[in-house]
Amino acid sequence: MSLSSANSFHFQNPGSSSGITVLNAVMADFSYGKHAHEELAIGVTTAGVQEFSCKGRYFSSLPGDIILFNPEDVHNGSPGGGDVLKYTMLYFDPGKLYPLVGCASNELMTKCRIPQTHFRDAALRSTLLGLSRHAGQLANSPLEQEHELYAVAVHIAKMLGRFHPDGWTNKKDALLLRVRDYIHANIEADISIDELSHVTTMSKYHLIRLFRSQFGLTPHQYILNHRINKVREALKNGVSATSVAHEFGFFDSSHLNRHFKRAYGITPKQYQLQVQR
């Protein structure tokens, strides 16, 4: 196989409303000329060496390193060291991501500029690569899209030193209790944050900030947590692990497995086998 035939660029859009585009690229003898994006671009070098210039500086990105371009940052890029370069890049719509950074910071935010261009961050790397792997599933769920986008927003808020930890209050606002009750009554449905904002007549970003300050979780996290709890209850009562996913709003078993394992360290099937011994 020739070097040029090893060049590959695969773009994926996990839902038109997600605000995310994923690129998985392989570069053997291709180089980018100088260009800039309107989106915030954050990528992970997965193999080889990625050489690039940005803001008057030269960088060499090794496997596991993260590259970040703010909107309008002019940059180029090419494989270095004679090896084939592989990387994953995610492009985020600032209009969707930055207000969520504000939610994680507990403040209004419509724009920000991240000073880091090339760095290592194991937690952010895991989030980005996980989002890339599951991009196909995200197209099925607006809630899942916002959940993943918020996870990235939290990382950015921490990078900016503006992250505000989740809170908890004993006295709940009546409107937020209405949201909670709506979630409980419709847990089998694919509830969206826009839908919840209509329940309260709040903007969705104001709702997210208030909800997490009172319940310690964003609405996205609360919905997923409540679904997992309902799944655990069903598994204890003998409902099969393969059929329980759709019953509680997960679009397939792998979607359920991912969130269940993230919460409990094992799959629903493994959990059921243990609690029914």
C-alpha positions as a LaTeX table, in Angstrom:
\begin{tabular}{lrrr}
\hline
Residue & $x$ (\AA) & $y$ (\AA) & $z$ (\AA) \\
\hline
Met1 & 0.00 & 0.00 & 0.00 \\
Ser2 & 1.40 & 3.41 & $-0.94$ \\
Leu3 & 1.78 & 6.16 & 1.62 \\
Ser4 & $-0.84$ & 8.32 & $-0.09$ \\
Ser5 & $-3.41$ & 5.52 & 0.09 \\
Ala6 & $-2.90$ & 5.45 & 3.86 \\
Asn7 & $-4.33$ & 8.96 & 4.17 \\
Ser8 & $-7.85$ & 8.79 & 5.59 \\
Phe9 & $-10.26$ & 11.43 & 6.93 \\
His10 & $-13.55$ & 10.23 & 8.39 \\
Phe11 & $-16.01$ & 12.86 & 9.67 \\
Gln12 & $-19.05$ & 12.01 & 11.77 \\
Asn13 & $-21.89$ & 14.25 & 12.90 \\
Pro14 & $-23.66$ & 12.71 & 15.92 \\
Gly15 & $-26.97$ & 14.46 & 15.34 \\
Ser16 & $-27.61$ & 17.80 & 13.66 \\
Ser17 & $-28.36$ & 19.49 & 17.00 \\
Ser18 & $-25.40$ & 18.05 & 18.91 \\
Gly19 & $-22.97$ & 20.88 & 18.18 \\
Ile20 & $-20.24$ & 18.26 & 17.74 \\
Thr21 & $-18.37$ & 16.97 & 14.68 \\
Val22 & $-15.87$ & 14.12 & 15.07 \\
Leu23 & $-12.89$ & 13.53 & 12.79 \\
Asn24 & $-10.78$ & 10.37 & 12.87 \\
Ala25 & $-7.76$ & 10.92 & 10.64 \\
Val26 & $-4.79$ & 8.98 & 9.35 \\
Met27 & $-2.01$ & 10.98 & 7.65 \\
Ala28 & 1.01 & 9.47 & 5.94 \\
Asp29 & 2.14 & 12.04 & 3.36 \\
Phe30 & $-0.47$ & 14.77 & 3.68 \\
Ser31 & 0.05 & 18.19 & 5.30 \\
Tyr32 & $-2.50$ & 20.86 & 6.18 \\
Gly33 & $-1.85$ & 24.38 & 4.97 \\
Lys34 & $-2.53$ & 27.32 & 7.26 \\
His35 & $-6.21$ & 27.52 & 8.16 \\
Ala36 & $-8.58$ & 28.28 & 11.05 \\
His37 & $-11.92$ & 26.93 & 12.29 \\
Glu38 & $-15.04$ & 28.68 & 13.50 \\
Glu39 & $-15.48$ & 25.89 & 16.06 \\
Leu40 & $-13.43$ & 25.07 & 19.16 \\
Ala41 & $-11.28$ & 22.11 & 18.07 \\
Ile42 & $-9.86$ & 19.69 & 20.64 \\
Gly43 & $-7.98$ & 16.58 & 19.52 \\
Val44 & $-5.94$ & 13.65 & 20.75 \\
Thr45 & $-2.87$ & 12.28 & 18.96 \\
Thr46 & $-3.24$ & 8.49 & 19.05 \\
Ala47 & $-0.23$ & 7.29 & 17.01 \\
Gly48 & 2.85 & 8.82 & 15.41 \\
Val49 & 3.87 & 12.46 & 15.80 \\
Gln50 & 1.75 & 15.47 & 14.92 \\
Glu51 & 3.80 & 18.56 & 14.07 \\
Phe52 & 2.05 & 21.92 & 13.83 \\
Ser53 & 2.44 & 25.66 & 14.31 \\
Cys54 & $-0.05$ & 27.94 & 16.04 \\
Lys55 & 0.15 & 31.50 & 17.38 \\
Gly56 & 3.77 & 31.81 & 16.33 \\
Arg57 & 4.95 & 28.65 & 18.10 \\
Tyr58 & 5.95 & 25.21 & 16.90 \\
Phe59 & 4.57 & 22.10 & 18.61 \\
Ser60 & 5.24 & 18.36 & 18.39 \\
Ser61 & 2.36 & 16.24 & 19.69 \\
Leu62 & 3.05 & 12.67 & 20.82 \\
Pro63 & 0.52 & 9.85 & 21.40 \\
Gly64 & $-1.76$ & 10.76 & 24.28 \\
Asp65 & $-1.17$ & 14.50 & 23.92 \\
Ile66 & $-4.07$ & 16.92 & 23.48 \\
Ile67 & $-4.18$ & 19.72 & 20.91 \\
Leu68 & $-6.62$ & 22.64 & 21.30 \\
Phe69 & $-7.45$ & 25.38 & 18.80 \\
Asn70 & $-9.74$ & 28.21 & 19.81 \\
Pro71 & $-12.01$ & 29.56 & 17.05 \\
Glu72 & $-9.96$ & 31.53 & 14.53 \\
Asp73 & $-6.59$ & 30.20 & 15.77 \\
Val74 & $-4.53$ & 29.90 & 12.56 \\
His75 & $-2.57$ & 26.64 & 12.43 \\
Asn76 & $-1.18$ & 23.98 & 10.11 \\
Gly77 & $-0.31$ & 20.32 & 10.65 \\
Ser78 & 1.66 & 17.38 & 9.31 \\
Pro79 & 2.97 & 13.96 & 10.34 \\
Gly80 & 6.48 & 14.02 & 11.81 \\
Gly81 & 9.26 & 11.55 & 12.44 \\
Gly82 & 8.57 & 9.49 & 9.34 \\
Asp83 & 5.70 & 7.56 & 10.96 \\
Val84 & 2.03 & 7.47 & 10.01 \\
Leu85 & 0.06 & 9.93 & 12.12 \\
Lys86 & $-3.31$ & 9.03 & 13.63 \\
Tyr87 & $-5.47$ & 11.41 & 15.61 \\
Thr88 & $-9.02$ & 12.15 & 16.70 \\
Met89 & $-10.29$ & 15.73 & 16.55 \\
Leu90 & $-13.61$ & 17.00 & 17.89 \\
Tyr91 & $-15.09$ & 20.28 & 16.69 \\
Phe92 & $-17.48$ & 21.99 & 19.11 \\
Asp93 & $-20.02$ & 24.68 & 18.23 \\
Pro94 & $-19.12$ & 27.58 & 20.59 \\
Gly95 & $-22.76$ & 28.66 & 20.73 \\
Lys96 & $-23.68$ & 25.33 & 22.32 \\
Leu97 & $-20.55$ & 24.60 & 24.35 \\
Tyr98 & $-19.68$ & 27.95 & 25.95 \\
Pro99 & $-23.05$ & 28.42 & 27.72 \\
Leu100 & $-22.54$ & 24.94 & 29.23 \\
Val101 & $-19.08$ & 26.02 & 30.41 \\
Gly102 & $-20.97$ & 28.83 & 32.12 \\
Cys103 & $-23.29$ & 26.29 & 33.74 \\
Ala104 & $-20.26$ & 24.40 & 35.08 \\
Ser105 & $-18.90$ & 27.74 & 36.33 \\
Asn106 & $-22.30$ & 28.76 & 37.72 \\
Glu107 & $-22.25$ & 31.99 & 35.73 \\
Leu108 & $-23.45$ & 33.35 & 32.41 \\
Met109 & $-20.95$ & 32.76 & 29.61 \\
Thr110 & $-21.26$ & 33.18 & 25.87 \\
Lys111 & $-17.56$ & 33.18 & 25.00 \\
Cys112 & $-14.19$ & 32.28 & 26.43 \\
Arg113 & $-10.63$ & 31.73 & 25.24 \\
Ile114 & $-8.61$ & 28.77 & 26.45 \\
Pro115 & $-4.89$ & 29.52 & 26.80 \\
Gln116 & $-3.60$ & 25.93 & 26.46 \\
Thr117 & $-2.69$ & 24.75 & 22.96 \\
His118 & $-0.72$ & 21.53 & 23.58 \\
Phe119 & $-0.89$ & 19.61 & 26.87 \\
Arg120 & $-1.58$ & 16.32 & 28.60 \\
Asp121 & $-4.76$ & 15.63 & 30.57 \\
Ala122 & $-5.68$ & 11.96 & 31.07 \\
Ala123 & $-9.26$ & 12.69 & 32.16 \\
Leu124 & $-10.02$ & 14.97 & 29.22 \\
Arg125 & $-8.34$ & 12.53 & 26.82 \\
Ser126 & $-10.60$ & 9.73 & 28.09 \\
Thr127 & $-13.69$ & 11.93 & 27.68 \\
Leu128 & $-12.80$ & 12.94 & 24.13 \\
Leu129 & $-11.94$ & 9.44 & 22.93 \\
Gly130 & $-15.03$ & 8.00 & 24.60 \\
Leu131 & $-17.21$ & 10.62 & 22.93 \\
Ser132 & $-15.60$ & 9.76 & 19.59 \\
Arg133 & $-16.21$ & 6.02 & 20.04 \\
His134 & $-19.88$ & 6.54 & 20.90 \\
Ala135 & $-20.62$ & 9.29 & 18.37 \\
Gly136 & $-22.92$ & 7.01 & 16.39 \\
Gln137 & $-25.11$ & 6.39 & 19.44 \\
Leu138 & $-25.41$ & 10.10 & 20.22 \\
Ala139 & $-27.47$ & 10.68 & 17.09 \\
Asn140 & $-30.31$ & 8.79 & 18.78 \\
Ser141 & $-30.60$ & 10.97 & 21.88 \\
Pro142 & $-30.55$ & 14.77 & 22.37 \\
Leu143 & $-30.17$ & 14.16 & 26.11 \\
Glu144 & $-27.06$ & 12.04 & 25.55 \\
Gln145 & $-25.63$ & 14.71 & 23.25 \\
Glu146 & $-25.97$ & 17.39 & 25.92 \\
His147 & $-24.69$ & 15.04 & 28.63 \\
Glu148 & $-21.46$ & 14.43 & 26.69 \\
Leu149 & $-21.15$ & 18.10 & 25.75 \\
Tyr150 & $-21.52$ & 19.09 & 29.40 \\
Ala151 & $-18.75$ & 16.64 & 30.38 \\
Val152 & $-16.40$ & 18.51 & 28.01 \\
Ala153 & $-17.66$ & 21.84 & 29.40 \\
Val154 & $-16.69$ & 20.77 & 32.91 \\
His155 & $-13.12$ & 20.04 & 31.77 \\
Ile156 & $-12.89$ & 23.46 & 30.13 \\
Ala157 & $-14.27$ & 25.23 & 33.22 \\
Lys158 & $-11.59$ & 23.49 & 35.29 \\
Met159 & $-8.88$ & 24.48 & 32.79 \\
Leu160 & $-10.03$ & 28.10 & 33.10 \\
Gly161 & $-10.04$ & 27.86 & 36.90 \\
Arg162 & $-13.74$ & 28.71 & 36.94 \\
Phe163 & $-15.39$ & 25.39 & 37.77 \\
His164 & $-18.02$ & 25.67 & 40.50 \\
Pro165 & $-18.60$ & 22.35 & 42.33 \\
Asp166 & $-22.07$ & 20.83 & 42.32 \\
Gly167 & $-24.18$ & 21.93 & 45.26 \\
Trp168 & $-27.04$ & 20.61 & 47.35 \\
Thr169 & $-29.81$ & 22.31 & 49.32 \\
Asn170 & $-32.36$ & 20.74 & 51.64 \\
Lys171 & $-35.06$ & 23.24 & 50.70 \\
Lys172 & $-35.92$ & 22.74 & 47.04 \\
Asp173 & $-37.45$ & 25.34 & 44.78 \\
Ala174 & $-41.02$ & 24.40 & 43.78 \\
Leu175 & $-40.27$ & 24.77 & 40.06 \\
Leu176 & $-37.28$ & 22.44 & 40.34 \\
Leu177 & $-39.38$ & 19.91 & 42.24 \\
Arg178 & $-41.80$ & 20.06 & 39.32 \\
Val179 & $-38.90$ & 19.23 & 36.98 \\
Arg180 & $-37.84$ & 16.33 & 39.20 \\
Asp181 & $-41.40$ & 14.96 & 39.29 \\
Tyr182 & $-41.68$ & 15.32 & 35.50 \\
Ile183 & $-38.46$ & 13.30 & 35.11 \\
His184 & $-39.78$ & 10.55 & 37.40 \\
Ala185 & $-43.08$ & 10.38 & 35.53 \\
Asn186 & $-41.46$ & 10.20 & 32.09 \\
Ile187 & $-38.27$ & 8.29 & 32.77 \\
Glu188 & $-38.93$ & 5.82 & 29.92 \\
Ala189 & $-39.01$ & 8.67 & 27.37 \\
Asp190 & $-36.07$ & 10.43 & 25.74 \\
Ile191 & $-36.44$ & 13.59 & 27.81 \\
Ser192 & $-34.61$ & 16.64 & 26.46 \\
Ile193 & $-33.36$ & 19.65 & 28.39 \\
Asp194 & $-35.44$ & 21.88 & 26.12 \\
Glu195 & $-38.49$ & 19.89 & 27.19 \\
Leu196 & $-37.63$ & 20.40 & 30.87 \\
Ser197 & $-37.10$ & 24.12 & 30.35 \\
His198 & $-40.69$ & 24.35 & 29.04 \\
Val199 & $-41.90$ & 22.76 & 32.29 \\
Thr200 & $-40.39$ & 25.67 & 34.24 \\
Thr201 & $-40.44$ & 28.42 & 31.57 \\
Met202 & $-36.73$ & 28.97 & 32.34 \\
Ser203 & $-33.98$ & 29.04 & 29.78 \\
Lys204 & $-32.28$ & 25.67 & 29.65 \\
Tyr205 & $-28.95$ & 27.08 & 30.84 \\
His206 & $-30.56$ & 28.80 & 33.81 \\
Leu207 & $-32.35$ & 25.54 & 34.59 \\
Ile208 & $-29.10$ & 23.55 & 34.47 \\
Arg209 & $-27.35$ & 25.99 & 36.83 \\
Leu210 & $-30.21$ & 26.05 & 39.35 \\
Phe211 & $-30.89$ & 22.32 & 39.18 \\
Arg212 & $-27.32$ & 21.29 & 39.91 \\
Ser213 & $-27.05$ & 23.86 & 42.71 \\
Gln214 & $-30.04$ & 22.23 & 44.43 \\
Phe215 & $-29.76$ & 18.54 & 43.54 \\
Gly216 & $-25.99$ & 18.15 & 43.13 \\
Leu217 & $-26.43$ & 16.87 & 39.56 \\
Thr218 & $-27.28$ & 18.48 & 36.24 \\
Pro219 & $-30.67$ & 17.46 & 34.80 \\
His220 & $-28.76$ & 15.23 & 32.32 \\
Gln221 & $-26.94$ & 13.47 & 35.15 \\
Tyr222 & $-30.08$ & 13.22 & 37.28 \\
Ile223 & $-32.04$ & 11.55 & 34.48 \\
Leu224 & $-29.28$ & 9.02 & 33.81 \\
Asn225 & $-28.85$ & 8.35 & 37.53 \\
His226 & $-32.59$ & 7.78 & 38.01 \\
Arg227 & $-32.68$ & 5.46 & 35.00 \\
Ile228 & $-29.80$ & 3.42 & 36.40 \\
Asn229 & $-31.57$ & 3.13 & 39.75 \\
Lys230 & $-34.74$ & 1.91 & 38.03 \\
Val231 & $-32.63$ & $-0.59$ & 36.06 \\
Arg232 & $-31.04$ & $-1.91$ & 39.27 \\
Glu233 & $-34.49$ & $-2.40$ & 40.78 \\
Ala234 & $-35.73$ & $-4.25$ & 37.69 \\
Leu235 & $-32.63$ & $-6.47$ & 37.59 \\
Lys236 & $-33.17$ & $-7.44$ & 41.24 \\
Asn237 & $-36.74$ & $-8.41$ & 40.34 \\
Gly238 & $-35.55$ & $-10.73$ & 37.57 \\
Val239 & $-36.07$ & $-8.60$ & 34.45 \\
Ser240 & $-33.47$ & $-9.70$ & 31.89 \\
Ala241 & $-30.49$ & $-7.43$ & 31.36 \\
Thr242 & $-31.07$ & $-7.52$ & 27.59 \\
Ser243 & $-34.68$ & $-6.27$ & 27.75 \\
Val244 & $-34.36$ & $-3.69$ & 30.52 \\
Ala245 & $-32.48$ & $-1.11$ & 28.41 \\
His246 & $-35.42$ & 0.07 & 26.27 \\
Glu247 & $-37.79$ & $-0.05$ & 29.23 \\
Phe248 & $-35.92$ & 2.78 & 30.92 \\
Gly249 & $-34.92$ & 5.02 & 28.04 \\
Phe250 & $-31.60$ & 3.53 & 26.90 \\
Phe251 & $-31.54$ & 3.03 & 23.16 \\
Asp252 & $-29.65$ & $-0.28$ & 23.27 \\
Ser253 & $-27.79$ & $-2.65$ & 25.61 \\
Ser254 & $-24.36$ & $-1.16$ & 24.90 \\
His255 & $-25.68$ & 2.31 & 25.80 \\
Leu256 & $-26.99$ & 0.95 & 29.12 \\
Asn257 & $-23.81$ & $-1.06$ & 29.75 \\
Arg258 & $-21.64$ & 2.02 & 29.31 \\
His259 & $-23.53$ & 4.13 & 31.84 \\
Phe260 & $-24.15$ & 1.28 & 34.28 \\
Lys261 & $-20.48$ & 0.29 & 34.29 \\
Arg262 & $-19.45$ & 3.93 & 34.74 \\
Ala263 & $-21.60$ & 4.04 & 37.90 \\
Tyr264 & $-21.01$ & 0.56 & 39.36 \\
Gly265 & $-17.90$ & $-0.85$ & 37.69 \\
Ile266 & $-19.69$ & $-3.91$ & 36.26 \\
Thr267 & $-22.27$ & $-4.62$ & 33.56 \\
Pro268 & $-26.00$ & $-5.01$ & 34.31 \\
Lys269 & $-25.72$ & $-8.76$ & 33.62 \\
Gln270 & $-22.84$ & $-9.14$ & 36.06 \\
Tyr271 & $-24.77$ & $-7.11$ & 38.64 \\
Gln272 & $-27.85$ & $-9.28$ & 38.24 \\
Leu273 & $-25.86$ & $-12.49$ & 38.65 \\
Gln274 & $-24.37$ & $-11.17$ & 41.88 \\
Val275 & $-27.54$ & $-9.85$ & 43.53 \\
Gln276 & $-29.57$ & $-12.97$ & 42.66 \\
Arg277 & $-27.15$ & $-15.51$ & 44.17 \\
\hline
\end{tabular}
